[in-house]
C-alpha cells in the first residue's frame, strides 16, 4: 500500500503542477494537491477516513455540477477533447474537468477502501 499511495501522491502532485498554466489553476491545484496530500499521508501510515469521506462528498458534488455538460458532450457526438491542449470550445474544458473529478473520485474511493487496512487516526 505504501508504494501505491506514494505513487498516487506523486502522480497527483504532477497533475497539480500541470494545472498552473490552466485558465483556472488554483481550484485544480488545490483539488489535486489535496488528493496528493491524502495519498501521501496514507503512504506514511496516517489515514484520515473522515477527511477522505468529506473529499469524496465534495467530489461527488463537483461531478454533479459538470454532469449536464458531460451529457451534452455525449449527445453531441463526443467530439475530440484531446486534439489540442487549448480548449477551443467550452465543452472541451468542461468535459476535461468532469473527467478529472472522476479520476479524483476513483482515487479517493480506492484510498478509503484500501485504508481500512491501515491504522486509523481520529479526525
N, C-alpha and C positions, 0 to 999 in steps of 0.2 A: 504494500500500500504506500510505503514511503516513496518509492520510486515513481509510482503512478501519480501521486499527489504532487510530488516535486516537479514532474514533467508538466502536469497541467498548470501548475503555478507559473512555471517559466513560459509556457505557451500563452497564457493569458496576459502575462507581462508584455510579451511581444505584441499581442493584439492591442493592448493599451497604447503602446508606443506607436504603432502604426496609425492610430486614430488621431495623432497630433496634427496631421495635415488634412483632416476632415473638416467639413463645414461647421459641425457642432461637436468639437473634440472633447470638451470637458465632461459631458454626460457619459460618453463612451469610455473615456479614460477611467472615470470613477467606477462604472459598471464592471469593466474588465479587470480593473485594479482590485476591486473588492473580491471578485472571484479568485484572482491570483493570491490575495492575502488569505482567504479562507482555505484554499488548497495548500498554501504554504504552511499555515498553522496545523492543518491536518497531517502534513508530511512530518512535522516536528512533534507529533503526538498530542497536539492540542485540538480538541474538537468542540465546537460550539453549536449544538443542534438547534437552539432557538434562533441564533443569528442566521443559520443556513435556511431554516424554515421561513424566517422573515424575508430573506433574499428571494426564496422561491416564490413567495406570495407577491412580492413586488415585480418579479419577472413575469409571472402569470398575468398580472395587471398590464404590464407593458406589451405582452404578446396580444392580449385582448384589444389594446389600443391600436395596434398595427394590423390586426386580423382583417378588417374590412378592405384595407389597401392590398393585402396579400390575396384575398379572394378576388378582388378586381383584376389583379395581375393574372391570376389563374384563368379567369373568364375571358380575358383579352387575348389569350393565346400564348401566354408565358414568353413574351419577347425576352431576348437575352439581357441578363443583368451583369454579364461578365465581359462584354465586347470592349468596354473601355473602363478605365478607372474613374473617369468623370461621369457623373450622373446626368445624362442629357435630358432625361425626363424624370418627373417626380417619383414615378413608381419604382425606378431603379434604386434610388436611395431608400425608399420606404421598405421595399422587399428585402434589401440587404440588411436593414436594421431589424426587421422581423426575424430573419434567419439568424442574425447574431444573437438575438434574445433566445431563440430556440436552442442554440449551442450553449448559452449560459444556463438555461433550464435543464438541459440534459446533464451538464457538468454538475450543477448543484444537486440534482436528483441523485446522481451517482455518488457524489460526495456524502450526502445524507445517508443513503443506503449503506455505503461501504463504511461509514463512520460508526455504525452500530457496533463494529468490531474493535473500535478504538475506545480507550477510556474517556469518559465524558467529564467535562468541567461545567460547573453551573454558569449559566448566562444564556 
